[in-house]
Amino acid sequence: MVVAPGVRIPTVVESLAERVGFAAQKLAGVELSQVRVHVVGVGRG
């Protein structure tokens, strides 16, 4: 995922983790206790 400059990465990570957990529950019927998101780099555009 690439985010625009000025976007708060922790906010994006939190939202992404929530959406992945929701999708796992809705699509597969699996409740995840934890979703890990690893940021591997930050670009400058």
C-alpha positions as CSV (number, residue, x, y, z in Angstrom):
1,M,0.0,0.0,0.0
2,V,1.2,3.5,-0.8
3,V,-0.1,6.4,1.2
4,A,0.1,10.1,0.3
5,P,2.6,12.4,2.0
6,G,1.2,13.8,5.2
7,V,-1.0,10.8,6.0
8,R,-0.6,9.5,9.5
9,I,0.8,5.9,9.0
10,P,-0.4,4.7,12.5
11,T,-4.0,5.7,11.6
12,V,-3.7,3.8,8.2
13,V,-2.3,0.7,9.9
14,E,-5.1,0.7,12.5
15,S,-7.8,1.1,9.8
16,L,-6.2,-1.6,7.7
17,A,-6.0,-4.1,10.6
18,E,-9.7,-3.5,11.5
19,R,-10.7,-4.0,7.9
20,V,-8.7,-7.2,7.5
21,G,-10.3,-8.6,10.8
22,F,-13.8,-7.7,9.6
23,A,-13.2,-9.3,6.2
24,A,-11.9,-12.5,7.8
25,Q,-15.0,-12.7,10.0
26,K,-17.4,-11.8,7.2
27,L,-15.9,-13.9,4.4
28,A,-14.4,-16.9,6.1
29,G,-16.2,-16.9,9.4
30,V,-12.9,-16.7,11.2
31,E,-12.4,-14.4,14.2
32,L,-8.8,-13.1,14.4
33,S,-7.4,-12.2,17.8
34,Q,-4.7,-10.1,16.2
35,V,-3.7,-8.6,12.9
36,R,-0.1,-7.6,12.4
37,V,0.8,-4.9,9.9
38,H,4.5,-4.4,9.2
39,V,5.6,-1.1,7.5
40,V,8.7,-2.0,5.5
41,G,9.5,1.4,4.0
42,V,8.5,5.0,3.5
43,G,8.9,6.8,0.2
44,R,9.2,10.5,-0.4
45,G,7.2,10.5,-3.6
